[in-house]
Amino acid sequence: MLTPLTGDVLRPHVEGAVMAINYGLDKVRFITPVKVGSRIRGRVKLVEVKPIENGVQLKTETAIEIEGIDRPAAVVESLVRLYG
């Protein structure tokens, strides 16, 4: 579910890359349950860009928001490695 919500934010950083790898999650907090039929969106923040061998590692923080609800459903820190 995270990839469709973050794709537009990461796309400018991925364009020059030969390979992008979903490296995993750093921290995940489930805050509010999402009811069936709810509309959600991801508010993405680029937290860190770190050089690695032959590429860079991006850390993003995504708040998954539920329409009409003040608290997010989840807050997720994810890692993507870009090579080339």
C-alpha positions in Angstrom: 0.0 0.0 0.0 2.9 2.4 0.7 4.3 2.4 -2.9 1.2 3.9 -4.6 1.0 6.6 -1.9 4.7 7.6 -2.2 5.4 7.1 -5.9 4.9 10.7 -7.1 7.3 12.0 -4.4 10.1 9.5 -5.1 9.8 9.6 -8.9 12.0 12.7 -9.4 14.8 11.0 -7.4 14.4 7.6 -9.1 14.5 8.9 -12.8 18.3 8.7 -13.1 18.7 5.5 -11.2 19.4 2.2 -12.9 17.8 0.2 -10.0 15.6 1.1 -7.1 15.2 -1.4 -4.1 12.7 -1.2 -1.4 15.1 -1.7 1.5 12.5 -2.0 4.2 10.9 -0.2 7.0 12.6 1.6 9.9 9.7 2.5 12.1 6.0 1.8 11.9 3.2 3.2 14.1 -0.4 2.1 13.7 -2.5 4.9 15.3 -6.1 4.8 14.1 -8.0 1.9 12.5 -9.2 2.5 8.9 -12.8 1.6 8.4 -13.9 -0.2 5.2 -14.7 2.3 2.4 -12.6 5.1 4.0 -10.7 7.4 1.7 -7.0 7.6 2.5 -4.0 9.6 1.3 -0.3 9.6 2.0 1.5 12.8 3.2 5.2 12.0 2.4 8.3 13.8 3.7 11.8 13.1 2.5 13.7 12.8 5.8 17.2 11.8 4.7 19.4 11.2 1.7 22.5 9.2 2.6 25.3 8.1 0.3 25.9 4.4 0.0 28.3 2.4 -2.2 27.3 3.0 -5.8 24.1 5.0 -4.9 22.1 6.7 -2.3 19.6 5.6 0.4 16.4 7.7 0.8 14.4 7.7 4.1 10.9 8.9 3.9 8.2 9.4 6.5 4.7 8.8 5.3 1.6 9.7 7.3 -1.4 7.8 6.1 -4.3 10.1 6.6 -8.0 9.2 6.7 -10.5 11.7 5.2 -12.4 13.5 8.0 -10.3 12.1 10.8 -7.8 14.2 12.7 -5.3 11.5 13.7 -3.4 9.5 11.0 -4.0 5.8 10.5 -0.3 5.1 10.5 3.1 6.8 10.3 5.7 4.8 8.5 9.5 5.4 8.0 10.7 3.5 4.9 14.0 3.1 3.2 14.7 3.0 -0.6 18.1 2.4 -2.2 18.9 3.8 -5.6 21.8 2.6 -7.6 23.5 3.7 -10.8 
